[in-house]
Amino acid sequence: MRLQSREPEADPVEHIIAWHDGDSRAAIETLMEDIQHLRLQLALATAAMGRGFTRGWLPTETRGDVEEQDPCNAKA
């Protein structure tokens, strides 16, 4: 069996900066707008879904340990 060569994965940071013609500030501004949009979408989804659908789990805007947030992984 012959090994297939893989193309190197593209650097997402370089791709974002290149998309903005090398303007790092514009890239950051776009990412901040995306974050704001996604937070709004998360708030709408949270308000629309029932607690029974997710067994009591609710999404949060902050990062954290997944095990701490998931009640199914709670230690007795």
C-alpha positions in Angstrom: 0.0 0.0 0.0 1.4 3.3 -1.0 1.3 6.3 1.4 -0.6 9.2 0.0 1.0 12.6 0.5 -1.2 15.1 2.4 -1.1 18.7 1.7 -0.3 20.8 4.7 -3.3 22.2 6.5 -3.9 25.9 5.9 -3.3 28.2 8.8 -6.7 29.7 9.6 -5.2 32.9 11.1 -3.2 33.5 8.0 -6.2 32.9 5.8 -8.3 35.4 7.8 -5.6 38.1 7.6 -5.1 37.4 3.8 -8.9 37.7 3.3 -8.6 41.2 4.7 -5.6 42.1 2.5 -3.1 41.9 5.4 -5.1 44.3 7.6 -5.0 42.6 11.0 -7.3 45.2 12.6 -10.0 44.6 10.0 -9.7 40.9 10.5 -10.2 41.3 14.3 -13.1 43.6 13.7 -14.8 41.0 11.5 -14.2 38.3 14.0 -15.7 40.5 16.8 -18.8 41.1 14.7 -19.0 37.3 14.1 -18.8 36.7 17.8 -21.5 39.2 18.5 -23.8 37.6 15.9 -23.2 34.1 17.3 -23.9 35.3 20.8 -27.2 36.7 19.7 -28.0 33.4 17.9 -27.1 31.5 21.0 -29.3 33.7 23.1 -32.2 33.2 20.7 -31.7 29.4 20.6 -31.5 29.3 24.4 -34.7 31.2 24.8 -36.5 29.0 22.2 -35.5 25.5 23.4 -37.1 23.7 26.2 -35.1 22.5 29.2 -36.4 18.9 28.7 -34.9 18.9 25.2 -31.4 19.2 26.6 -32.0 17.4 30.0 -31.4 20.6 31.9 -28.3 21.6 30.1 -28.1 25.2 28.9 -25.4 26.7 26.7 -23.2 29.5 28.1 -21.3 32.3 26.5 -18.2 31.6 28.6 -15.6 28.9 28.1 -15.1 26.3 30.7 -14.4 22.7 31.3 -16.9 20.6 29.4 -17.2 18.1 32.3 -18.2 20.9 34.7 -20.9 22.1 32.4 -22.4 18.7 31.4 -24.7 17.4 34.1 -24.5 13.9 32.6 -20.8 13.8 33.5 -21.4 15.0 37.1 -19.6 12.9 39.7 -21.8 11.5 42.4 
